[in-house]
Every structure is written in structure tokens, then in C-alpha cells.
Amino acid sequence: MASRRTRGSNLTSTPHINRLEGSKANNAMASSYAAIGAVLPLFLLAVDAALAPGAAPLSTGLLSIEDACKQTAELYDLCIATLSPDRSSLTADATGLTRAAILAVQKNASETATYLSSIDEDDNFNKTAQLQQCLEDCGERYEAAVEQLTDAAMALDMGAFNESQALVSAGQAEVKLCQRGCQAVPEHRDILMARNTEVDHLCIIALAIAKLIR
């Protein structure tokens, strides 16, 4: 008889145990949902930050040189002539074409800096005091422009698109200051004007293509 009561007691306690286990399961699920609810906003904030202006955008796919150069208006022909020799431009997106354009400006500015240095050091070149000063000032400005354009390419590679464009603009400003500083020197027209104009136009092209980055 005692054993029967024991079995009966065990049987009657089973629903109570089930309710306890069910309560624990519900509490565990509630805790799990609460944890997800706490983490989800942080995840969404991280996604928003990744897509915010200045962050590296998702790839926009290939962009033809022709379509990119259409953004440069009257500089279309120079844009095509500049980017076409670069074979990597044939399979590039907006970021890749912007990089190619920046490197083209950097190369041009570097060659001009070397050219100015060679004239400045050439004793056989007849230079007035004004022209000498013009060459020295422009040489320094072109060296600064080369550094800024090099940094612009590096910033672009790191996804710092706004900084990259600012550096291109800074390099362009150095060239404009060179041009302005030599306006009173007649000889500069034969030595610098065409080079200054080309570098300025190449900067305009790089900045125009950079606007296509999304």
C-alpha cells in the first residue's frame, strides 16, 4: 500500500515538473529574444556606418572609359587620350578609373617638376632674375602637388574618397598658384603655361570621374 502511494505521488508530481520545465524554456526563449533585441540595433548601426558618406561604397560594376569621360564635358578628348593607354582602365569601375586619372595627373606633375628643376640648374639657359624666381617657386609648388596627388591615390585605395578628392584639389591649387605667380614673367608662357594648363585639366578630369563613385 505504501508503495502504491509513492507511485501515485510520483505520478501526480509529473505535471508540476512539466510546468516548471515549460516555464524554464519560456524564460530561456524570452532571454534569447531579449539578447537579440539588444544586439540588433547595434548591428543596424554598424551597417548604417558602413554605408555612410565617406565609407567605402559597394562596387558599382564596370564603367566604360567613354561613359566616364562624358562627365568631363569639353575635356572629353583629353580624358579619352589619357585613360585609353592604361589597359587596367578597360576593366575598371568608377574607383579604378578615378585612380587611373589621379595617377596620370601625378605622372604629368612629376615630369613637370623634373623639367623645371633641369631648367633651373641649366646655366646655359638664359634666365632673368624674375624667371629664375618663377622657376624656383613653381618647382616647389609642383613638388608639393606631386606629394598631394600621391597621397590622393593612397587615400582612394583606402576608401577615403572625400579626402582623396580634397588632395587632388589641393594639388590643382598649387599649379594655379604657380601660374598666378608667374603672370608678370613673359618668358613663362613658353616654359610653363601649356604644362600648367594640362595639369589643371587633368585634375578637373580626375575630380569629375570621382563624382561617379557611389
C-alpha positions in Angstrom: 0.0 0.0 0.0 2.8 2.4 0.8 4.4 1.7 -2.5 1.2 2.5 -4.3 1.0 5.9 -2.6 4.6 6.5 -3.6 3.8 5.7 -7.2 0.7 7.9 -7.1 2.7 10.7 -5.5 5.2 10.5 -8.4 2.5 10.4 -11.0 0.8 13.4 -9.6 4.0 15.4 -9.4 4.8 14.9 -13.1 2.5 17.7 -14.4 4.2 20.1 -11.9 7.6 19.2 -13.2 6.4 19.7 -16.8 5.1 23.1 -15.9 8.5 24.0 -14.3 10.3 22.8 -17.3 8.0 24.7 -19.6 8.4 27.8 -17.5 12.2 27.5 -17.7 12.0 27.0 -21.5 9.8 30.1 -21.9 12.2 32.1 -19.7 15.1 30.9 -21.9 13.3 31.9 -25.1 12.4 35.3 -23.6 16.1 35.8 -22.6 17.2 34.8 -26.1 14.8 37.3 -27.7 15.9 40.0 -25.3 19.5 39.4 -26.3 18.7 39.6 -30.0 16.7 42.7 -29.4 19.7 44.3 -27.7 22.2 43.3 -30.4 20.1 44.0 -33.5 20.1 47.8 -33.1 23.9 47.7 -32.7 24.2 45.6 -35.9 21.9 48.1 -37.8 24.0 51.0 -36.6 27.1 49.2 -37.9 25.5 48.7 -41.3 24.5 52.3 -41.4 28.0 53.4 -40.6 29.4 51.2 -43.3 27.1 52.8 -45.9 27.6 56.4 -44.6 29.2 59.1 -46.8 32.9 58.7 -46.8 32.8 55.0 -46.2 33.9 52.6 -49.0 30.8 52.0 -51.2 29.8 48.8 -52.7 31.1 48.0 -56.2 29.2 49.7 -58.9 30.4 47.4 -61.7 32.4 48.1 -64.7 32.3 51.6 -66.3 33.5 52.3 -69.8 36.1 55.0 -70.4 33.7 56.7 -72.8 30.9 56.9 -70.3 33.3 58.2 -67.6 34.8 60.8 -69.9 31.3 62.1 -70.8 31.3 63.6 -67.3 34.3 65.9 -68.3 32.4 67.9 -71.0 34.8 69.8 -73.2 37.7 67.8 -71.8 36.3 64.6 -73.3 39.1 64.1 -75.9 41.9 64.7 -73.4 40.1 62.3 -71.0 40.0 59.6 -73.6 43.6 60.1 -74.6 44.7 60.0 -71.0 42.9 56.9 -69.9 42.9 54.7 -73.0 46.6 53.8 -72.9 46.1 52.4 -69.4 45.0 48.8 -70.0 43.6 48.4 -66.5 41.1 51.2 -67.4 39.4 48.8 -69.8 38.1 46.6 -67.0 37.7 49.2 -64.2 34.8 50.6 -62.2 34.4 54.3 -61.2 37.0 53.9 -58.5 39.5 52.3 -60.8 39.1 55.0 -63.4 39.4 57.7 -60.8 42.7 56.1 -59.7 44.0 55.9 -63.2 43.1 59.6 -63.7 44.9 60.6 -60.5 48.0 58.7 -61.4 48.0 60.4 -64.8 48.0 63.8 -63.2 50.6 62.7 -60.7 52.9 61.5 -63.5 52.4 64.7 -65.5 53.1 66.9 -62.5 56.2 64.8 -61.6 57.6 65.2 -65.1 56.9 69.0 -65.0 58.7 69.2 -61.6 61.8 67.4 -63.1 61.6 69.7 -66.2 61.6 72.8 -64.1 64.5 71.6 -62.0 66.6 70.9 -65.1 66.0 74.4 -66.5 66.7 76.0 -63.1 70.0 74.2 -62.9 71.0 74.8 -66.6 73.5 77.6 -66.6 73.3 77.8 -70.4 69.6 78.7 -70.3 69.3 82.5 -70.4 67.2 83.4 -67.3 66.2 86.8 -65.9 66.0 87.2 -62.2 62.2 87.2 -62.4 62.2 84.0 -64.4 64.7 82.4 -62.0 62.4 83.1 -59.1 59.4 81.9 -61.1 61.1 78.6 -61.8 62.1 78.1 -58.2 58.7 78.9 -56.9 56.9 76.7 -59.4 59.4 73.9 -58.8 58.5 73.9 -55.1 54.8 74.0 -55.9 54.9 71.2 -58.3 56.8 69.1 -55.8 54.1 69.8 -53.3 51.4 68.9 -55.9 53.1 65.6 -56.6 53.1 64.6 -52.9 49.4 65.6 -52.6 48.4 63.6 -55.7 50.4 60.6 -54.5 48.5 60.9 -51.2 45.3 61.2 -53.1 45.8 57.9 -54.8 46.6 56.3 -51.5 43.5 57.7 -49.8 41.4 56.4 -52.7 42.8 52.9 -52.2 41.9 53.1 -48.6 38.3 54.1 -49.4 38.7 57.7 -48.1 37.1 59.2 -51.2 36.3 62.7 -49.8 39.9 63.0 -48.6 41.2 61.8 -52.0 39.2 64.5 -53.8 40.4 67.2 -51.4 44.0 66.2 -52.0 43.5 66.4 -55.8 42.0 69.9 -55.4 45.0 70.8 -53.2 47.4 69.7 -55.9 45.4 71.6 -58.5 45.6 74.7 -56.3 49.4 74.5 -56.2 49.5 74.6 -60.0 47.2 77.6 -60.2 49.4 79.4 -57.7 52.4 78.7 -59.9 50.6 80.1 -62.9 49.5 83.2 -61.0 52.9 83.8 -59.5 54.5 83.9 -63.0 51.9 86.0 -64.8 54.3 89.0 -64.8 57.1 87.0 -66.3 56.7 87.0 -70.1 59.1 84.0 -70.6 56.9 81.7 -68.5 54.5 81.4 -71.4 56.8 79.3 -73.4 58.0 77.3 -70.5 55.1 76.8 -68.2 51.7 77.9 -69.5 50.9 74.7 -71.6 52.1 72.4 -68.8 50.1 74.2 -66.1 47.0 74.1 -68.3 47.4 70.4 -68.9 47.9 69.5 -65.3 44.9 71.7 -64.3 42.7 70.0 -66.9 43.8 66.5 -65.8 42.8 67.5 -62.2 39.4 68.5 -63.5 39.0 65.2 -65.2 40.0 63.2 -62.1 37.6 65.1 -59.9 34.7 64.7 -62.5 35.2 60.9 -62.7 35.4 60.7 -58.9 31.8 62.0 -58.7 30.7 58.7 -60.3 31.8 56.7 -57.2 28.8 55.5 -55.3 
